[in-house]
Amino acid sequence: MAPMPTGVLQAQLWRLSADRRTVRACHCRPLRVAGLQKPVDIHLDFEAEAVDEVLQRLTELRAQMQPPPVLQRVSKSARMRAARAAGWPWSAMVLIQRTTPAV
């Protein structure tokens, strides 16, 4: 399987549903199925818990990839501002406060 091209814009690849309850992977190619005239469009919808699990697993795998990730020192207040700007729920921001050491 070929790797995903880096030129794909993430805003086009992932979309938040109108009700803000799921995220859809939008860049799947239509699948040709024997006996059907038209290819089948495949959409992958992820609920919040699934997104959290995917992010956790990708973080674990990225740590094992070559080259190793570049670690940046970012202050807790900068992480909080970024989380707030991204629309993270308050519970996620409290977790950032409790689990990350001050820089």
C-alpha positions as CSV (number, residue, x, y, z in Angstrom):
1,M,0.0,0.0,0.0
2,A,1.4,3.4,-1.0
3,P,1.7,6.0,1.8
4,M,-0.7,8.9,1.8
5,P,0.6,11.9,-0.2
6,T,1.7,14.7,2.1
7,G,0.1,17.2,-0.3
8,V,-3.4,16.2,0.9
9,L,-4.7,19.1,3.0
10,Q,-5.8,17.8,6.4
11,A,-8.8,20.1,6.4
12,Q,-10.0,18.2,3.3
13,L,-9.1,14.8,4.7
14,W,-10.9,15.2,8.1
15,R,-14.3,16.9,8.5
16,L,-16.3,17.6,11.7
17,S,-20.0,16.7,11.4
18,A,-22.6,19.5,11.6
19,D,-23.7,18.2,15.0
20,R,-20.1,18.1,16.2
21,R,-20.4,14.5,17.4
22,T,-18.4,12.7,14.7
23,V,-15.4,13.2,12.5
24,R,-15.4,11.9,8.9
25,A,-12.5,10.6,6.9
26,C,-13.3,12.1,3.5
27,H,-10.5,11.0,1.2
28,C,-11.4,7.4,0.6
29,R,-11.5,6.3,-3.0
30,P,-14.8,4.8,-4.4
31,L,-14.6,1.0,-4.2
32,R,-15.6,-1.1,-7.2
33,V,-17.7,-4.1,-6.3
34,A,-18.4,-6.9,-8.7
35,G,-22.0,-6.9,-9.9
36,L,-22.5,-3.2,-9.2
37,Q,-22.4,-0.6,-12.0
38,K,-21.3,2.3,-9.8
39,P,-18.4,2.3,-7.4
40,V,-19.4,2.4,-3.7
41,D,-18.5,5.5,-1.7
42,I,-16.9,4.7,1.6
43,H,-17.1,7.2,4.5
44,L,-15.5,6.5,7.9
45,D,-17.2,8.3,10.7
46,F,-15.5,8.3,14.1
47,E,-17.0,9.3,17.5
48,A,-15.0,11.2,20.0
49,E,-13.8,8.1,21.9
50,A,-12.6,6.5,18.7
51,V,-10.7,9.6,17.8
52,D,-9.0,9.6,21.2
53,E,-8.0,6.0,20.7
54,V,-6.7,6.6,17.2
55,L,-4.7,9.6,18.4
56,Q,-3.2,7.6,21.3
57,R,-2.2,4.7,19.0
58,L,-0.8,7.1,16.3
59,T,1.2,8.8,19.0
60,E,2.7,5.5,20.2
61,L,3.5,4.5,16.6
62,R,5.1,7.9,15.8
63,A,7.4,7.6,18.8
64,Q,8.7,4.3,17.2
65,M,9.1,5.7,13.7
66,Q,12.3,7.0,12.1
67,P,13.4,9.7,12.2
68,P,12.4,10.3,15.9
69,P,10.0,13.1,16.5
70,V,11.4,16.5,17.4
71,L,10.4,17.4,20.9
72,Q,9.5,21.0,21.5
73,R,9.3,22.6,24.9
74,V,6.0,24.4,25.1
75,S,4.7,26.1,28.2
76,K,1.6,24.8,29.9
77,S,-0.2,28.1,29.3
78,A,0.6,27.8,25.6
79,R,-0.8,24.3,25.5
80,M,-3.9,25.6,27.3
81,R,-4.4,28.4,24.8
82,A,-4.0,26.0,21.9
83,A,-6.5,23.6,23.4
84,R,-9.0,26.4,24.0
85,A,-8.5,27.7,20.4
86,A,-9.0,24.2,19.1
87,G,-12.3,23.9,20.9
88,W,-11.2,21.1,23.3
89,P,-13.7,20.4,26.1
90,W,-12.9,21.7,29.5
91,S,-12.1,18.2,30.8
92,A,-9.3,17.9,28.3
93,M,-7.8,21.2,29.4
94,V,-8.0,20.1,33.0
95,L,-6.1,17.0,32.1
96,I,-3.4,19.1,30.4
97,Q,-3.0,21.0,33.6
98,R,-2.8,18.0,35.8
99,T,-0.5,15.8,33.7
100,T,2.0,18.1,32.2
101,P,4.9,19.6,34.1
102,A,5.4,23.4,33.9
103,V,8.2,24.5,31.5
